[in-house]
Amino acid sequence: MAYSGQYGQYGYPMNVERNVEQQNNVVYTGETPDAELVAQMNAQMNLGPQIPVYPHEKRRTRRHRDAHAYDMSLMEPEANVLPPMTPSTPLTPATQPLDTTGLSSEALHEDTNLLDPKSLPSVPDARFHDQQTYKNYTFNSMDKTNPPLSTTDFVGYEQNNSSSKFVQMTTYAIPSSNDVLNSSGVPLGMIVQPFAELRPDEAPVPVVDYTTSSPPRCKKCRGYINAFVQFTLSQSGWTCNLCGTENSLSNEVYNPMLFTNQQNALNSQPEFNVGTVDFEVGKDYWASEETPQPAQYVFVIDVSYEAISKGIPKIAAEAIRNILYGPTPLHPSIRVTIVAFDRNVHFFYLTPNLEQPRMISVADLEHPFVPFKNGLSVDPMESRTVIERLLDTLPIIVEDIKVPEPAVGNAMECIKHLLKETGGKACLFVSALPTMGLGRLRYREDQRLYGSPEEKNLWNTQEKWYSLLADELVTSGISIDIFFTPAAYVDIATVGSVATLTGGQVWYYGNFVPERDGPRLKQDLYRSVTREQGFRVMLKTRCSNGLRVARYLGNFLQRTPKDIEFGGLDADKSIGMLFNLEGKLNNALDAHFQTAILYTTPMGSRRVRVINYCCAVTSRNYDTISLASVEPLVGIFSKIASMNMAVESLKTIATKLVEGIVKLLSCYRKVASSRLTPGQLVLPKHLILLPIYMLSVLKSSAFRSGSIHSDIRVSQFRFFRASPLSQLMLNLYPHIYALHSLQPNECVPNTDNPGCTPIEYPLGVRASRKFIEDGGAFLIVTGQKVYLWLHQRTSPLLLQDLFGVNQLEEVDAMKACELPEMDNLLSIQVRNLLSALKLQYPQMSMQPQIVRQGMDGSEGEIFSILVEDPSREGVGYIEFLTMIHETLHSQGYK
């Protein structure tokens, strides 16, 4: 446990076995990038802004098998067999529900200790190997293999299929019938992240101008033309890949005479070469008769007593200044409004000809209104002087206010009036339970309800006024992000429902400490405003004949069964879909899925983003299982569970989650039974991490039983509903890096073989105390927060190299961690690691929270992250595997 720092070797003896294992694992086994493919990528990345020229691609000559042309005849189920396990408890009848909520590690027999934890499937190992594979390999969206893990930093090259950054399937072999689907145990689902952020060295989503016409659509299913359609011999029509209908092709849109041959015509059109494309559309797609307007942003600052005591006005003012006048200013067409509220709502007159801002307050609690129109929404650059004076003086103006009850509902009503004509986004700060004005609420948190059937009432809204308001906001194209900084119960289930239904986001800062959490709040607010997003959004997924969408999963408003709506949708949101089979699919044809998102850009352009994906169809259940993907499966399972929180108990949800994995493994065991011996627990190759991820879901604060504050539980399961896969997987199983044992070649650029990653990532540590070394320093990256955990016997030399102090007591855990720029290897490595992670996860603040062992109360959060260990949150990894094996054994699969 040492490294060559500026003070030499220090700390405890180095873990030689770990370093040897790590060096042996750093072996690149991927393919050498094809030179022609690289040239094509370079050509695509340097597209001109007017007429894009896409890489030449040999057109398909076959009508079918033009997507993932998997040779199913060669497909055999690949199994990962764990060490033999024998049942340690009496067998459970197959008909008895599996109860995991009351199961503790002590309830299991000591025979489970026969398993070596090091022999179990490892998430850090899988992530490390996947990162090494794709470091030097460009992933083609038409590759006949499962895509990279969502936690892998890779370069994608998009062809007919959309990039896996936009869409992932639970399985890439679609079952041809319900019998095949049911016998596989795999839920047929898809997760779409419509505005996923791409790397700077990846080609952006192309934009095709159809403002004077309309993009070609199928006359029957209304699907959009795409790279999988087939043209007729006369080149005057096309066959829809979704429903098979033949459609005519308007010469005004695609005139073959404009090109020397059909190949050149097709290559000049992005929609025939890539899976994801934006159609810029005209009046037929407007939300109303009025021309779409650039979005407006409204910052609504809580200035009640609780907010002032936490310094929220000052933090918000500094964050707004950075957004408006920082290194990356907003688009010139965007206008902003600043509002404050306590019991009253305070509006600020910000016209550029003023020397000082003027404030007008509205005190009507039952009928709030906007007192004036001109001067509220302004160009931030034209009004820079008066806005900066407001931001300078606002904390001083409100510091003597002692109003304890914030009228949150009145502030939301004013947001509706401000943005009704243009649409846009509001960023709302809430610090206390709204007990005054519209939507007033009562305190209903009751610990006596924890664990009872009535507990789920705490997770539902107590006032319909908020749902009705959200419906109006979605109609007007308004989304609200809410930043909760409470010291007590604030009823996120009710107040936060407005953000949930409008496509916004809930940011929850429990036990908010201004010095520690303020910088993170500023970065979150900056991300909320500057990320890619659209407004007045409608989303619909179409699929091949015989398939239909059974259910949408996520945070949205659904008025009809086929469409979902959002006031706004941004880069950090994903939507899940579950599909049903309505008949038998033809094995000779591929299954096609197309998601269309109609939205307005912040600059006022109306567009349709089309995301296409195609998979092979199979009549064999082991194809469906063998080509299943673990992360989308976990995402679908967790989204279903979070959507059911309003109607089912925690015990029922936990039972269904475990039954889902047991059903899948029992189906796979039937497939692989001919090659197995008794006592083996068999996991499909691509699903070897499924048990540990499902255990993490069960032990999360969203789904585990126990005394969990309803605000925490609600914020977490709503996060599960909408978060992208990359963030969800980190939240379930974090990156844990041992900073004390970093090698000289880690966390620094590799000049000999740079690949696509800025640094050489180290191998992570497993989330178990068995792998946490005494005296160590660990960087823990979850999907929502970053910790720097320091053992109580951390070497003073390490503290000196990292913080410039000699004792652990000198490290201030109540302030945001800003690592000083020290001239030593460790300091450079850790800062490089944080910078690289920030590039990969731009939605997250990479300012770690310091946690010192035995000294800080937040250490409990660290222990709950170590999901492989048995704890009060649930059983450990070994016990969970044993429980699954015993259940399979009880069902007769020996």
C-alpha positions, 0 to 999 in steps of 0.5 A: 500500500505505497507509491513513489511519492515525493517523500519516497515509499510510505504507508503499509506494504504494497499489495503485490498480488493486486498489482501483478494481477492488474498488470496481467489484466491490462492486455488489449484483446480488441481488434485493430481499428480498420484504416478505412473505417478510421478514414470514414470517421474522420470524414464524418467528423469534419462535415461542413455545416451546409451539405454533409457528405457521409462516408461511402457505404456499400448498399445492401442487396438483400431485402432481409437480414440487413441489421444484426445479421447474427448467424443463429445456427452458430449460436450456442449458449455460453455459460459462466459456472460458479463453484459448486454450491450446496443448499444450506437451508431447508428447501422452499416450496416453489409456490411460496413467494420469495421474501428477501426483505426480512432475510439477514445474513445470520439466517444463512448457514455457515457453509456459504463461507466455502465460497471465496469472494475473489472467485465471484464475478467482479464488477470492477474487473468487468468494467476494467476489461471493457475499458481496455477493449474499447480504448483502441477500438471504435465501436460500430453501431452495426457490430454483431456483438453487445455494445460496450458497458455504459460506464466505458469511455469509448468512441462510437461510429454510427451507421444504420443503427443508432449509437448505443449511447442513444438506445440499448435493448434488453436482448439483441435477439428478438423472440419470434413468439410469446412462447419463446419470450416466456421460455427465455425469462428475458423481459423484452424492453428498450432504454432510450436516452434521446439527447445523450451527450456525445464525445467531442470526437464523435460526429454530431447528430445531423440536421436535415432541413424540411421546413418547406416540406415534410419528412417522408413518412409511411402512409400507414404506420406514420414511421419516418424514412430511415436507413433500413427502408428499401427503394423500389426498382423505379426509384420512385417509392420506398417500402417501410421497414416497420409495417411493409407498406409501399410509399411514393417518394416525392421528387420535390424531396428526393429527385433522382435526376439531381444526382448521377446515380442512386448511390450518390443520391443516397450518400448525400442524405444523412437519414440513409446513412446513420441511425440518429437524425434530426429533421427540422420541420415546419408549420405542420409540426408546430405545437400551436399556430404561433411560430415557436419562440426561443426558450426563456429561463426563470430562476426562482430563489427561495428567500424564506428564513430557512433558505437565508440561514443556509446561504441559498440566496448568495449561492444561487446568485453566484451560480446564476452569474457563472451561468450568464457570464461565465466561460460558456455564455448562453445562446444570444436568443435566450432571455432570462428572468429572476424571481424571489419568494417567501410568503410573497413573490418578488419580481425584479424589473431589469431593463438595461436603461436602469442603474439599479433593479426595481422590485415589485412584490405580490402578496396575494396568497390565493390569486398570484399574478405577474404585475408587469410584462416588459422588463421581466424577461431580458437579454442577459448581455444587454441588461448585464449591469443591472443583473449583476447589481441585483446578484450583488445586492440580493443576499443583502436585501433579504438577510433580515427577512424572517418569514418561515413559510415559503409560498412554493405553490404561488411561485410555481403559479407565477412560473406558469404565467411567465413562460406560458407563451414561449415555454422554457425552464424554471430552476426553483429553490425550495428549503421548507415545507410549503404551508402557505398559499396555493398548494399548501401542505401539511406535515405527514411524515410519521415513522410509525408508518415505516414498514407498514402497508400505509407507508406507500401513502407517504410516497404519493402526492397529498394534494392534486393541485400540483398534478393539475398544475403540471398538466398545464405546464406540459401543455405550455412546454415548461419544465421545472428543476427543483433544488431541495435544501431542507433541514426537515421534511419537505414532502418531495413526493408532492412538491417534486411531482411537478418536476417529475411530470414536466420532465424536470429533475429533483436535486436533493441535498440532505443535511445541506451544509453551505461550505460543503454542498454549495459548490456542488449545488452551483455545478448542478444548476449550471448543468441544469441550464447548459445541457442539451434539451428540448421543450414542448416534447412528445415521444412515440416509439413504433416497431415492426408488425407483431410488436407493440409498446406495452408500457413506457417507464420514466418521468413524464405525463401520459395522456394517451396510451401511445404517446408521452409528453414532457414540458422539457427533456434533457440529456440526462434523462432516459425512457424505458419501453416494454414490448408485447408480442401480438403474433408470431414474427417471421424469422426471415425478417428483422425486428425494427424499432423507431423512436421519434421525439418532437421537440423545440430547441432552446433557440426556437427551432422545431425538430423531430429526432428519429432514433432507429434500431434493428435486431435479428429475430430468433425462434430459439430461446437460448439466442434471446438469453445469450444475446441479452445485455445486463445493464439494460435488463437491470435498468428495465427491472429497476424502472418497473419497480420504481413505477410500481412504488405507488401501488405495491409494498416494498416486500412485494416489489423485492419479491418480484425483483428476485423472482425475475432473476430466478425465472431468467436463470431457471430458463437458462438452466434448462438450455444449458442443462446438458452440459452441467453437473449437479451443484453448479450455479450457471450464469449466461456470459453477458449476464454474469453481473446480474445477481450483484446488480440486482442485489444492489437494487434491493439494497438501495435506499429506494427499495430496501426496507427499514427506517428511511425518510420518505423524502430520501426514498422518493427522490431515489426511486424517481432518480431510478425512473429517469436516470441514464444507464451510465449514472444508474449503474454507478449508483448501484455499484460505484467506482472505487479507486485505491489512491494509496496504491496507484502505480506510476503509469496510472492516471497519467496520459499514455503517450505511447498508446493514447487511445480514446481515454485521456488517462490510463484508468486504474483497476477499481476495488470491489465494494466490500470491506474485504477489499478495503485496506487499512490505512488507505485512501479511496475515491468513491464515485457514485451516480450522484455523489463523489466521496474521498474516504480516508482511513483513520490510519492514513499515512501522514505522508499521503496526506502531505502529498494530497492535501499539504497537511500532516494529520487527518484532523487537519482535513476539513470535512465540512468544506468542499474538497478542492485539492491543491495543485501540489508538485508530486505524482499523487496529486497529479494523478488524483486531479487527472482522475477527477478531470477524466471522470468529469469529461466522461460524466459531465452531469456529475460534480466531481468535487469529492466530499471528505469522509474520515473514518470514525470522525464524520457522521456521513461515514454511514453513507460509505458503508451502505455503498459496500453492497457486497457485504452483509449489513442491516440493508440486506444480505451479502453477495455470497448469501444472495447467490446461495439464496438464488441457488437454493431457490433454483434447487427447490424448483427441481433444477439440480 
